[in-house]
Amino acid sequence: MEKLGIVSTIKSKRDARLAIAALSPSGRELVNDASAVVDDSMKALLSHSSRVNENLDQMVGLLEDI
């Protein structure tokens, strides 16, 4: 993932054996894009159920809180 530019690694100042992985700006953008696709897919899937459709906004709000 580092070679693809999705994450970067940072060596620990306290322990040379430890490397910390962090999302790069490109990685954050990829996660945001994927989250939007998942949200849209779940809304489309759940919209087929009339009972779920009535509570969809509430469910999305709860998921966002998580």
SEDO-611671 format. One record per residue: residue in one letter; x, y, z of N, C-alpha, C in turn. Coordinates in pm, 1 decimal. Example, Ala and Ser with C-alpha at 12.3 -4.5 7.8 and 13.67 -1.06 7.14 Angstrom:
<rec><code>a</code><n_xx>1319.0</n_xx><n_yy>-569.0</n_yy><n_zz>780.0</n_zz><ca_xx>1230.0</ca_xx><ca_yy>-450.0</ca_yy><ca_zz>780.0</ca_zz><c_xx>1320.0</c_xx><c_yy>-330.0</c_yy><c_zz>780.0</c_zz></rec>
<rec><code>s</code><n_xx>1285.0</n_xx><n_yy>-225.0</n_yy><n_zz>708.0</n_zz><ca_xx>1367.0</ca_xx><ca_yy>-106.0</ca_yy><ca_zz>714.0</ca_zz><c_xx>1290.0</c_xx><c_yy>3.0</c_yy><c_zz>787.0</c_zz></rec>
This chain:
<rec><code>m</code><n_xx>81.9</n_xx><n_yy>-117.6</n_yy><n_zz>0.0</n_zz><ca_xx>0.0</ca_xx><ca_yy>0.0</ca_yy><ca_zz>0.0</ca_zz><c_xx>87.4</c_xx><c_yy>125.5</c_yy><c_zz>0.0</c_zz></rec>
<rec><code>e</code><n_xx>202.6</n_xx><n_yy>111.2</n_yy><n_zz>59.3</n_zz><ca_xx>294.0</ca_xx><ca_yy>226.0</ca_yy><ca_zz>59.7</ca_zz><c_xx>343.0</c_xx><c_yy>255.6</c_yy><c_zz>-82.2</c_zz></rec>
<rec><code>k</code><n_xx>370.8</n_xx><n_yy>151.0</n_yy><n_zz>-159.4</n_zz><ca_xx>416.2</ca_xx><ca_yy>171.0</ca_yy><ca_zz>-297.3</ca_zz><c_xx>308.6</c_xx><c_yy>235.5</c_yy><c_zz>-383.9</c_zz></rec>
<rec><code>l</code><n_xx>183.2</n_xx><n_yy>211.4</n_yy><n_zz>-349.1</n_zz><ca_xx>71.6</ca_xx><ca_yy>271.2</ca_yy><ca_zz>-422.9</ca_zz><c_xx>41.0</c_xx><c_yy>412.8</c_yy><c_zz>-376.4</c_zz></rec>
<rec><code>g</code><n_xx>104.8</n_xx><n_yy>456.5</n_yy><n_zz>-267.9</n_zz><ca_xx>85.5</ca_xx><ca_yy>591.3</ca_yy><ca_zz>-217.4</ca_zz><c_xx>-36.9</c_xx><c_yy>606.5</c_yy><c_zz>-128.9</c_zz></rec>
<rec><code>i</code><n_xx>-90.7</n_xx><n_yy>493.5</n_yy><n_zz>-80.4</n_zz><ca_xx>-210.9</ca_xx><ca_yy>498.9</ca_yy><ca_zz>3.3</ca_zz><c_xx>-174.2</c_xx><c_yy>524.9</c_yy><c_zz>149.1</c_zz></rec>
<rec><code>v</code><n_xx>-63.0</n_xx><n_yy>470.3</n_yy><n_zz>192.6</n_zz><ca_xx>-15.5</ca_xx><ca_yy>491.1</ca_yy><ca_zz>329.7</ca_zz><c_xx>130.6</c_xx><c_yy>533.2</c_yy><c_zz>327.3</c_zz></rec>
<rec><code>s</code><n_xx>172.2</n_xx><n_yy>589.3</n_yy><n_zz>436.8</n_zz><ca_xx>314.2</ca_xx><ca_yy>619.1</ca_yy><ca_zz>455.4</ca_zz><c_xx>353.7</c_xx><c_yy>560.8</c_yy><c_zz>590.6</c_zz></rec>
<rec><code>t</code><n_xx>479.1</n_xx><n_yy>528.9</n_yy><n_zz>605.2</n_zz><ca_xx>525.1</ca_xx><ca_yy>476.4</ca_yy><ca_zz>733.2</ca_zz><c_xx>622.0</c_xx><c_yy>575.4</c_yy><c_zz>796.2</c_zz></rec>
<rec><code>i</code><n_xx>612.1</n_xx><n_yy>581.5</n_yy><n_zz>927.0</n_zz><ca_xx>697.7</ca_xx><ca_yy>670.7</ca_yy><ca_zz>1004.2</ca_zz><c_xx>768.2</c_xx><c_yy>585.9</c_yy><c_zz>1108.7</c_zz></rec>
<rec><code>k</code><n_xx>898.0</n_xx><n_yy>598.0</n_yy><n_zz>1116.7</n_zz><ca_xx>973.8</ca_xx><ca_yy>524.7</ca_yy><ca_zz>1217.3</ca_zz><c_xx>954.0</c_xx><c_yy>589.0</c_yy><c_zz>1353.6</c_zz></rec>
<rec><code>s</code><n_xx>938.4</n_xx><n_yy>505.9</n_yy><n_zz>1452.4</n_zz><ca_xx>921.8</ca_xx><ca_yy>554.9</ca_yy><ca_zz>1589.0</ca_zz><c_xx>1052.1</c_xx><c_yy>613.2</c_yy><c_zz>1639.7</c_zz></rec>
<rec><code>k</code><n_xx>1043.1</n_xx><n_yy>725.3</n_yy><n_zz>1708.1</n_zz><ca_xx>1162.3</ca_xx><ca_yy>786.8</ca_yy><ca_zz>1766.7</ca_zz><c_xx>1206.3</c_xx><c_yy>710.3</c_yy><c_zz>1891.4</c_zz></rec>
<rec><code>r</code><n_xx>1113.3</n_xx><n_yy>643.1</n_yy><n_zz>1956.3</n_zz><ca_xx>1143.4</ca_xx><ca_yy>573.4</ca_yy><ca_zz>2081.1</ca_zz><c_xx>1193.7</c_xx><c_yy>431.8</c_yy><c_zz>2059.3</c_zz></rec>
<rec><code>d</code><n_xx>1146.1</n_xx><n_yy>365.2</n_yy><n_zz>1952.5</n_zz><ca_xx>1182.0</ca_xx><ca_yy>225.0</ca_yy><ca_zz>1929.7</ca_zz><c_xx>1205.2</c_xx><c_yy>205.0</c_yy><c_zz>1780.1</c_zz></rec>
<rec><code>a</code><n_xx>1327.9</n_xx><n_yy>181.9</n_yy><n_zz>1740.7</n_zz><ca_xx>1364.9</ca_xx><ca_yy>170.4</ca_yy><ca_zz>1599.6</ca_zz><c_xx>1297.2</c_xx><c_yy>51.8</c_yy><c_zz>1531.3</c_zz></rec>
<rec><code>r</code><n_xx>1248.6</n_xx><n_yy>-44.6</n_yy><n_zz>1609.3</n_zz><ca_xx>1180.9</ca_xx><ca_yy>-160.7</ca_yy><ca_zz>1550.2</ca_zz><c_xx>1037.7</c_xx><c_yy>-129.2</c_yy><c_zz>1511.4</c_zz></rec>
<rec><code>l</code><n_xx>985.2</n_xx><n_yy>-20.0</n_yy><n_zz>1559.4</n_zz><ca_xx>844.6</ca_xx><ca_yy>14.8</ca_yy><ca_zz>1540.3</ca_zz><c_xx>827.2</c_xx><c_yy>111.1</c_yy><c_zz>1424.4</c_zz></rec>
<rec><code>a</code><n_xx>732.9</n_xx><n_yy>78.7</n_yy><n_zz>1336.7</n_zz><ca_xx>695.9</ca_xx><ca_yy>167.9</ca_yy><ca_zz>1226.4</ca_zz><c_xx>546.5</c_xx><c_yy>193.5</c_yy><c_zz>1236.2</c_zz></rec>
<rec><code>i</code><n_xx>507.8</n_xx><n_yy>316.7</n_yy><n_zz>1220.9</n_zz><ca_xx>368.3</ca_xx><ca_yy>355.8</ca_yy><ca_zz>1230.9</ca_zz><c_xx>316.8</c_xx><c_yy>385.2</c_yy><c_zz>1090.8</c_zz></rec>
<rec><code>a</code><n_xx>203.9</n_xx><n_yy>323.3</n_yy><n_zz>1056.3</n_zz><ca_xx>142.4</ca_xx><ca_yy>346.9</ca_yy><ca_zz>925.6</ca_zz><c_xx>36.9</c_xx><c_yy>456.0</c_yy><c_zz>939.0</c_zz></rec>
<rec><code>a</code><n_xx>34.0</n_xx><n_yy>544.8</n_yy><n_zz>842.4</n_zz><ca_xx>-65.1</ca_xx><ca_yy>652.5</ca_yy><ca_zz>841.1</ca_zz><c_xx>-118.1</c_xx><c_yy>668.6</c_yy><c_zz>699.6</c_zz></rec>
<rec><code>l</code><n_xx>-246.5</n_xx><n_yy>703.1</n_yy><n_zz>689.5</n_zz><ca_xx>-303.8</ca_xx><ca_yy>727.8</ca_yy><ca_zz>557.6</ca_zz><c_xx>-241.5</c_xx><c_yy>852.9</c_yy><c_zz>496.7</c_zz></rec>
<rec><code>s</code><n_xx>-207.9</n_xx><n_yy>843.9</n_yy><n_zz>371.2</n_zz><ca_xx>-160.6</ca_xx><ca_yy>960.5</ca_yy><ca_zz>297.7</ca_zz><c_xx>-283.5</c_xx><c_yy>1040.0</c_yy><c_zz>252.1</c_zz></rec>
<rec><code>p</code><n_xx>-264.7</n_xx><n_yy>1160.3</n_yy><n_zz>201.1</n_zz><ca_xx>-380.6</ca_xx><ca_yy>1233.7</ca_yy><ca_zz>146.9</ca_zz><c_xx>-455.1</c_xx><c_yy>1152.6</c_yy><c_zz>40.5</c_zz></rec>
<rec><code>s</code><n_xx>-382.4</n_xx><n_yy>1080.9</n_yy><n_zz>-42.8</n_zz><ca_xx>-447.3</ca_xx><ca_yy>995.5</ca_yy><ca_zz>-143.9</ca_zz><c_xx>-524.9</c_xx><c_yy>882.7</c_yy><c_zz>-78.0</c_zz></rec>
<rec><code>g</code><n_xx>-470.4</n_xx><n_yy>828.2</n_yy><n_zz>29.4</n_zz><ca_xx>-538.5</ca_xx><ca_yy>722.1</ca_yy><ca_zz>103.0</ca_zz><c_xx>-666.3</c_xx><c_yy>772.1</c_yy><c_zz>167.2</c_zz></rec>
<rec><code>r</code><n_xx>-661.2</n_xx><n_yy>892.3</n_yy><n_zz>223.9</n_zz><ca_xx>-782.2</ca_xx><ca_yy>951.5</ca_yy><ca_zz>283.7</ca_zz><c_xx>-889.7</c_xx><c_yy>974.3</c_yy><c_zz>177.6</c_zz></rec>
<rec><code>e</code><n_xx>-847.8</n_xx><n_yy>1021.6</n_yy><n_zz>61.7</n_zz><ca_xx>-942.5</ca_xx><ca_yy>1044.1</ca_yy><ca_zz>-48.3</ca_zz><c_xx>-1006.0</c_xx><c_yy>911.8</c_yy><c_zz>-92.6</c_zz></rec>
<rec><code>l</code><n_xx>-924.0</n_xx><n_yy>806.9</n_yy><n_zz>-99.6</n_zz><ca_xx>-973.6</ca_xx><ca_yy>674.3</ca_yy><ca_zz>-137.1</ca_zz><c_xx>-1075.8</c_xx><c_yy>623.9</c_yy><c_zz>-35.3</c_zz></rec>
<rec><code>v</code><n_xx>-1048.8</n_xx><n_yy>640.6</n_yy><n_zz>92.6</n_zz><ca_xx>-1142.4</ca_xx><ca_yy>598.4</ca_yy><ca_zz>197.4</ca_zz><c_xx>-1271.5</c_xx><c_yy>679.2</c_yy><c_zz>188.9</c_zz></rec>
<rec><code>n</code><n_xx>-1260.6</n_xx><n_yy>809.0</n_yy><n_zz>169.6</n_zz><ca_xx>-1380.4</ca_xx><ca_yy>892.6</ca_yy><ca_zz>157.3</ca_zz><c_xx>-1465.3</c_xx><c_yy>852.1</c_yy><c_zz>37.7</c_zz></rec>
<rec><code>d</code><n_xx>-1399.9</n_xx><n_yy>826.0</n_yy><n_zz>-75.7</n_zz><ca_xx>-1472.4</ca_xx><ca_yy>783.8</ca_yy><ca_zz>-195.4</ca_zz><c_xx>-1540.3</c_xx><c_yy>648.9</c_yy><c_zz>-172.3</c_zz></rec>
<rec><code>a</code><n_xx>-1469.1</n_xx><n_yy>556.5</n_yy><n_zz>-109.7</n_zz><ca_xx>-1525.8</ca_xx><ca_yy>424.5</ca_yy><ca_zz>-82.2</ca_zz><c_xx>-1643.2</c_xx><c_yy>435.8</c_yy><c_zz>14.0</c_zz></rec>
<rec><code>s</code><n_xx>-1632.9</n_xx><n_yy>521.6</n_yy><n_zz>112.6</n_zz><ca_xx>-1741.9</ca_xx><ca_yy>541.0</ca_yy><ca_zz>208.0</ca_zz><c_xx>-1866.1</c_xx><c_yy>593.3</c_yy><c_zz>138.4</c_zz></rec>
<rec><code>a</code><n_xx>-1848.0</n_xx><n_yy>684.2</n_yy><n_zz>45.9</n_zz><ca_xx>-1961.6</ca_xx><ca_yy>738.8</ca_yy><ca_zz>-28.2</ca_zz><c_xx>-2028.3</c_xx><c_yy>630.7</c_yy><c_zz>-112.6</c_zz></rec>
<rec><code>v</code><n_xx>-1948.7</n_xx><n_yy>545.3</n_yy><n_zz>-174.3</n_zz><ca_xx>-2003.9</ca_xx><ca_yy>435.6</ca_yy><ca_zz>-254.8</ca_zz><c_xx>-2081.2</c_xx><c_yy>339.2</c_yy><c_zz>-166.5</c_zz></rec>
<rec><code>v</code><n_xx>-2026.7</n_xx><n_yy>305.4</n_yy><n_zz>-50.9</n_zz><ca_xx>-2095.6</ca_xx><ca_yy>215.3</ca_yy><ca_zz>42.1</ca_zz><c_xx>-2226.2</c_xx><c_yy>278.4</c_yy><c_zz>88.9</c_zz></rec>
<rec><code>d</code><n_xx>-2223.3</n_xx><n_yy>406.4</n_yy><n_zz>125.5</n_zz><ca_xx>-2345.1</ca_xx><ca_yy>475.5</ca_yy><ca_zz>168.9</ca_zz><c_xx>-2452.5</c_xx><c_yy>471.4</c_yy><c_zz>59.3</c_zz></rec>
<rec><code>d</code><n_xx>-2413.6</n_xx><n_yy>503.3</n_yy><n_zz>-62.7</n_zz><ca_xx>-2509.2</ca_xx><ca_yy>503.1</ca_yy><ca_zz>-173.4</ca_zz><c_xx>-2563.6</c_xx><c_yy>363.0</c_yy><c_zz>-199.4</c_zz></rec>
<rec><code>s</code><n_xx>-2476.9</n_xx><n_yy>262.8</n_yy><n_zz>-192.8</n_zz><ca_xx>-2520.0</ca_xx><ca_yy>124.8</ca_yy><ca_zz>-215.1</ca_zz><c_xx>-2616.7</c_xx><c_yy>78.9</c_yy><c_zz>-107.6</c_zz></rec>
<rec><code>m</code><n_xx>-2586.6</n_xx><n_yy>111.8</n_yy><n_zz>18.0</n_zz><ca_xx>-2675.2</ca_xx><ca_yy>72.7</ca_yy><ca_zz>127.1</ca_zz><c_xx>-2809.9</c_xx><c_yy>143.2</c_yy><c_zz>116.0</c_zz></rec>
<rec><code>k</code><n_xx>-2809.9</n_xx><n_yy>269.5</n_yy><n_zz>80.5</n_zz><ca_xx>-2936.5</ca_xx><ca_yy>341.4</ca_yy><ca_zz>63.2</ca_zz><c_xx>-3019.8</c_xx><c_yy>277.0</c_yy><c_zz>-46.7</c_zz></rec>
<rec><code>a</code><n_xx>-2955.8</n_xx><n_yy>242.2</n_yy><n_zz>-158.8</n_zz><ca_xx>-3027.8</ca_xx><ca_yy>178.5</ca_yy><ca_zz>-268.9</ca_zz><c_xx>-3082.2</c_xx><c_yy>42.3</c_yy><c_zz>-226.9</c_zz></rec>
<rec><code>l</code><n_xx>-3003.2</n_xx><n_yy>-34.1</n_yy><n_zz>-157.4</n_zz><ca_xx>-3045.1</ca_xx><ca_yy>-166.2</ca_yy><ca_zz>-112.3</ca_zz><c_xx>-3160.4</c_xx><c_yy>-157.0</c_yy><c_zz>-13.3</c_zz></rec>
<rec><code>l</code><n_xx>-3146.1</n_xx><n_yy>-68.7</n_yy><n_zz>82.6</n_zz><ca_xx>-3247.1</ca_xx><ca_yy>-56.7</ca_yy><ca_zz>186.7</ca_zz><c_xx>-3374.8</c_xx><c_yy>11.5</c_yy><c_zz>138.3</c_zz></rec>
<rec><code>s</code><n_xx>-3366.7</n_xx><n_yy>87.0</n_yy><n_zz>31.4</n_zz><ca_xx>-3484.8</ca_xx><ca_yy>158.7</ca_yy><ca_zz>-17.4</ca_zz><c_xx>-3589.5</c_xx><c_yy>64.7</c_yy><c_zz>-74.9</c_zz></rec>
<rec><code>h</code><n_xx>-3553.9</n_xx><n_yy>-59.6</n_yy><n_zz>-100.2</n_zz><ca_xx>-3648.5</ca_xx><ca_yy>-156.4</ca_yy><ca_zz>-154.9</ca_zz><c_xx>-3744.9</c_xx><c_yy>-209.5</c_yy><c_zz>-49.3</c_zz></rec>
<rec><code>s</code><n_xx>-3718.2</n_xx><n_yy>-185.2</n_yy><n_zz>74.1</n_zz><ca_xx>-3806.3</ca_xx><ca_yy>-229.6</ca_yy><ca_zz>181.6</ca_zz><c_xx>-3882.4</c_xx><c_yy>-108.0</c_yy><c_zz>234.3</c_zz></rec>
<rec><code>s</code><n_xx>-4015.3</n_xx><n_yy>-111.2</n_yy><n_zz>223.1</n_zz><ca_xx>-4094.1</ca_xx><ca_yy>5.1</ca_yy><ca_zz>265.0</ca_zz><c_xx>-4078.3</c_xx><c_yy>32.3</c_yy><c_zz>414.1</c_zz></rec>
<rec><code>r</code><n_xx>-4071.4</n_xx><n_yy>-70.4</n_yy><n_zz>495.1</n_zz><ca_xx>-4056.5</ca_xx><ca_yy>-50.2</ca_yy><ca_zz>639.9</ca_zz><c_xx>-3922.0</c_xx><c_yy>13.8</c_yy><c_zz>671.6</c_zz></rec>
<rec><code>v</code><n_xx>-3816.1</n_xx><n_yy>-34.2</n_yy><n_zz>608.0</n_zz><ca_xx>-3683.6</ca_xx><ca_yy>21.3</ca_yy><ca_zz>630.5</ca_zz><c_xx>-3675.6</c_xx><c_yy>161.8</c_yy><c_zz>573.1</c_zz></rec>
<rec><code>n</code><n_xx>-3740.2</n_xx><n_yy>182.1</n_yy><n_zz>459.8</n_zz><ca_xx>-3736.5</ca_xx><ca_yy>313.3</ca_yy><ca_zz>394.5</ca_zz><c_xx>-3791.6</c_xx><c_yy>421.7</c_yy><c_zz>486.2</c_zz></rec>
<rec><code>e</code><n_xx>-3890.8</n_xx><n_yy>388.0</n_yy><n_zz>567.0</n_zz><ca_xx>-3948.8</ca_xx><ca_yy>485.5</ca_yy><ca_zz>659.4</ca_zz><c_xx>-3847.0</c_xx><c_yy>532.7</c_yy><c_zz>762.9</c_zz></rec>
<rec><code>n</code><n_xx>-3754.6</n_xx><n_yy>447.0</n_yy><n_zz>799.4</n_zz><ca_xx>-3657.7</ca_xx><ca_yy>478.7</ca_yy><ca_zz>903.6</ca_zz><c_xx>-3516.0</c_xx><c_yy>498.2</c_yy><c_zz>850.1</c_zz></rec>
<rec><code>l</code><n_xx>-3503.6</n_xx><n_yy>508.2</n_yy><n_zz>718.7</n_zz><ca_xx>-3371.1</ca_xx><ca_yy>515.5</ca_yy><ca_zz>657.4</ca_zz><c_xx>-3290.3</c_xx><c_yy>634.6</c_yy><c_zz>706.3</c_zz></rec>
<rec><code>d</code><n_xx>-3349.0</n_xx><n_yy>750.5</n_yy><n_zz>713.3</n_zz><ca_xx>-3275.4</ca_xx><ca_yy>868.3</ca_yy><ca_zz>758.2</ca_zz><c_xx>-3225.1</c_xx><c_yy>850.0</c_yy><c_zz>900.8</c_zz></rec>
<rec><code>q</code><n_xx>-3308.1</n_xx><n_yy>792.4</n_yy><n_zz>986.3</n_zz><ca_xx>-3266.4</ca_xx><ca_yy>767.9</ca_yy><ca_zz>1123.9</ca_zz><c_xx>-3151.9</c_xx><c_yy>667.5</c_yy><c_zz>1129.5</c_zz></rec>
<rec><code>m</code><n_xx>-3159.7</n_xx><n_yy>562.5</n_yy><n_zz>1045.5</n_zz><ca_xx>-3053.7</ca_xx><ca_yy>460.8</ca_yy><ca_zz>1043.6</ca_zz><c_xx>-2921.4</c_xx><c_yy>519.5</c_yy><c_zz>995.6</c_zz></rec>
<rec><code>v</code><n_xx>-2927.5</n_xx><n_yy>601.8</n_yy><n_zz>892.6</n_zz><ca_xx>-2806.1</ca_xx><ca_yy>664.8</ca_yy><ca_zz>839.5</ca_zz><c_xx>-2745.5</c_xx><c_yy>755.8</c_yy><c_zz>946.0</c_zz></rec>
<rec><code>g</code><n_xx>-2828.8</n_xx><n_yy>828.9</n_yy><n_zz>1017.1</n_zz><ca_xx>-2778.5</ca_xx><ca_yy>914.8</ca_yy><ca_zz>1123.4</ca_zz><c_xx>-2709.5</c_xx><c_yy>836.1</c_yy><c_zz>1233.4</c_zz></rec>
<rec><code>l</code><n_xx>-2767.8</n_xx><n_yy>721.9</n_yy><n_zz>1269.2</n_zz><ca_xx>-2705.6</ca_xx><ca_yy>638.2</ca_yy><ca_zz>1371.5</ca_zz><c_xx>-2571.7</c_xx><c_yy>581.5</c_yy><c_zz>1323.7</c_zz></rec>
<rec><code>l</code><n_xx>-2566.7</n_xx><n_yy>539.7</n_yy><n_zz>1198.3</n_zz><ca_xx>-2441.6</ca_xx><ca_yy>487.2</ca_yy><ca_zz>1143.1</ca_zz><c_xx>-2333.6</c_xx><c_yy>594.8</c_yy><c_zz>1137.1</c_zz></rec>
<rec><code>e</code><n_xx>-2374.1</n_xx><n_yy>715.6</n_yy><n_zz>1106.4</n_zz><ca_xx>-2276.8</ca_xx><ca_yy>825.5</ca_yy><ca_zz>1104.2</ca_zz><c_xx>-2222.6</c_xx><c_yy>852.3</c_yy><c_zz>1242.7</c_zz></rec>
<rec><code>d</code><n_xx>-2306.2</n_xx><n_yy>836.7</n_yy><n_zz>1345.5</n_zz><ca_xx>-2261.4</ca_xx><ca_yy>856.0</ca_yy><ca_zz>1483.5</ca_zz><c_xx>-2156.4</c_xx><c_yy>752.6</c_yy><c_zz>1523.4</c_zz></rec>
<rec><code>i</code><n_xx>-2171.7</n_xx><n_yy>633.1</n_yy><n_zz>1467.5</n_zz><ca_xx>-2076.3</ca_xx><ca_yy>525.3</ca_yy><ca_zz>1499.1</ca_zz><c_xx>-1943.8</c_xx><c_yy>558.6</c_yy><c_zz>1435.4</c_zz></rec>
